[in-house]
Amino acid sequence: MKLYRRVIPAAFLLRPNRFIARVATEDGEQTVHVKNTGRCRELLTPGARVWLAEAENPARKTRYDLVAAEKGSMLVNMDSQAPNRAAAEALPRMFPGVAEIRPEAAFGHSRLDFYAEGGGRKIYIEVKGCTLEEEGVALFPDAPTQRGVRHLQELERALEAGYEAALLMVIQMKGPRLFRPNRRTHPAFADALAHARDAGVRVLAYDCLATPDSLALDMPVTVEI
């Protein structure tokens, strides 16, 4: 799925806060918006090659969004909105029989990313994007996420109410052979994921074909909890 109308390369310089970064382009240094509030420390290192997407609003203070970074030979999409867009395109083949897919579906005290139904199936689906990779293992989260824990609990409640429930981990790169919850960063999320899986929530992980301006789900990745 093509995500951006125009992208340009740049060199990462520094990240004053989680919302902005300083980069060097052929037009000189400038401040850009970072489309991921996670830590991304292993990606945003001084001198790293990054990719910028031109903002749709030409009047915006920052002209570009930082959307991807190169880590060795691997390109990692960093846009926190991209996993949902890529998932929406892939869900019909991942859940055979569904005829209707609705985004931002309210359930309990949360909004889950998708609700799908058709062929007698009614499914709530939460999507998480994963940008952290260590030695061939994709890890989530890269920072504590109480919101992520709450979403897992809501998926369990959906099961109890008679729905199917699934967590879809979108690994925003090609290369990792395995997905694990990042217990080192957030033990509570790892515990909640194990509990949800044992309760019957399907935990799926897919890698992606990533280019500077596109992201598409590709192949299932082994989940180890």
N, C-alpha and C positions, 0 to 999 in steps of 0.2 A: 504494500500500500504506500503510495506516494504521500508524504506528509507535509512537505514544505514547497513553496513556490520557487525559492531561490536560496542556495546555500553557498557559503564561501569558507575557505580554510583560515585558521588563525593559530597563533601560539598562545597558550595560557600563561599568564603572568602571576596573578594572585586573586584571592577571593576575600574581599573585605568582610562580607557577611554571606549568609546562605542564599540571598536573593540576587546578588550581582557578582560579576567577575571583571577583572581587567585583562584584556587580551591585546595582542599585537597583530594587526592586519597590514596589508600592503598600503593602506591609507594612514597607518600610524596606530598609536595606542588608543583604545577606547573602552568605555564601560558597556557591558552587555548584561542582559537579564539571564539568569540561570534557571532553566525549566525543570529543576529538581532541587528540592530543599534538603535532601539527604546529605550525608557527609561527603561521599564520593572522593575520599582522600586519595585512594589508590589510582584514581583517574585524573584528577586535577592536580598534577604535579608541575612545578615550574618548567616551562619549555614544551610541555605536552602539546601535540597537534590536536586541535579541536575544530569543530565545525559549527558555524553560525547560520541560523535561518533568519531571513529578513522578516521582521514583524509585519503583520497584516495592516496595522494602523501606522501610517507614515508620520502621524503627528506625535507618536509616542516618544518619550524622552530617550529611551534606549532603542536604537534602530534595529538591533539584532538580539536573538535568543541563542544561548549556547545550548545545543541539542545533542551533540555527540562528541566522543573523545576516542582517540586511538590509544590502545594499551598493547604495546608490542605490535604483533601482526593482527591484532583483533580490534575491530571497530565496535564500540559500545554506544548504543542509543541511550541518552540520558534524560530524554523528555518524559516527565512523569505522566503526561496525558497520552503518550503514544501507545502504551500497552492496551488501554481500553479500545482505542481505535483499531488496532490490529486484531484484538480479540473479537470485536464485533463482526469483522469480516470472516473470521475462522469458526465462530460458534456453530453455524449450521452444519458443518461437516464433523464437528466434534461431538455434537449431540443429535444424532439422527432422529428424525421424526418431528423436531420442533418446527413450527410454522410461524410463530410470532416471537420476536425478541424485543423486549423493552428495556431501555437503559434507565439507570437511576431509580431502581424499584424500592419503594418504601417497605420495610418490614420491621416490626417491633419498634425499637427506638433508633434505628439506623436506616440509612439508604444503602442498599447493596447494588453492585454495579449493573447487574442484569437480572431480568426475570424472563424465562423462556417457557413456552408451552406448545403443545401439539402432540398428536398421536397418543393421547392419554398421559403425557408427561407434563409435570409442572416443576420447574427447576429454578432455584435461586443460585446465582453465580457471583462470587466475589473475585475480582482480578487484582493481583499485585504484580508490580514491575520489579524486576531484580537486575541490578547493575553491578553487584559485587561478585567477583570471582577470585578464588584462591586455588592455585594448583589444580585446575580443571573442575573445581567444585563451585557451583553457584550457591550463594548464601543470601538469606533474607531474614531479618532486616539489617541495614547497615547502621541503624540508629534505633533506640527504643521506640516502640509504636503501640501505645495503649489503644489507639483506634483500631489497629490490626487485631489485637486481642478481642476487642468488642465485636468486630465483624465475625470472627470465628465463633463466638458465643451466639451471635444471631443466626449463623448458619445451623448451629445445633438446634436452636429453637425452631427453625424452619423444618428441620427433620421431624421434630416432635409434633409439628402441626400437620405432618403428612406430605410435605413436599420433598423432592430431591434437593440436595445441596452440594455445591462443589466450590472448591477454591482453585483458581487457575493462576499458577505462577508463570508469568511471561518473562523469560530470561532474555534481556534485550541485547543479545549478542549470539554469535555462533561459536561453539567450542566446548563449553562445559559438558561433561559427561554425566554429572550427578547434581541433584539439588538437595540441600539440607537446610533446615532452619538454623539461624545463627544464634546458637545458645550462648556463645561468648558475649554477644552484644545485648541480647534480651532473652534471658531464660524463661520469662513468663510467656513470651510468644511461642517459644519452642514447646513448652508444656501445654499451652492451649491448642497448638496444632496437633500434638499427639492425642490429646483428649478428643478433639473434633474428629480426627481420623478414626479413632476407636469407636466413636459414636455412630459413624457411618457417612461422614462428610467425605466426598471424593476429593483427593488432593492430586492435582494434575500439574505437570511442569512441561513447558515447551520451550525449546530454543528458538531463535529467530534468524532470519536472513536480514542483516542490517547493512544499509548503505548510508551515506551522509544525508540523503533526503527521503529514505523509505524504511519501513519495518514490516516484516511479515512473519507470522508464526510458521515454523517449519516442522521440526521433529519432536516427538515426546522424549523427555529426559527422565532417567530413573530418579525416583523420589526416595530418599532415605530419611526416616524419622526415628 
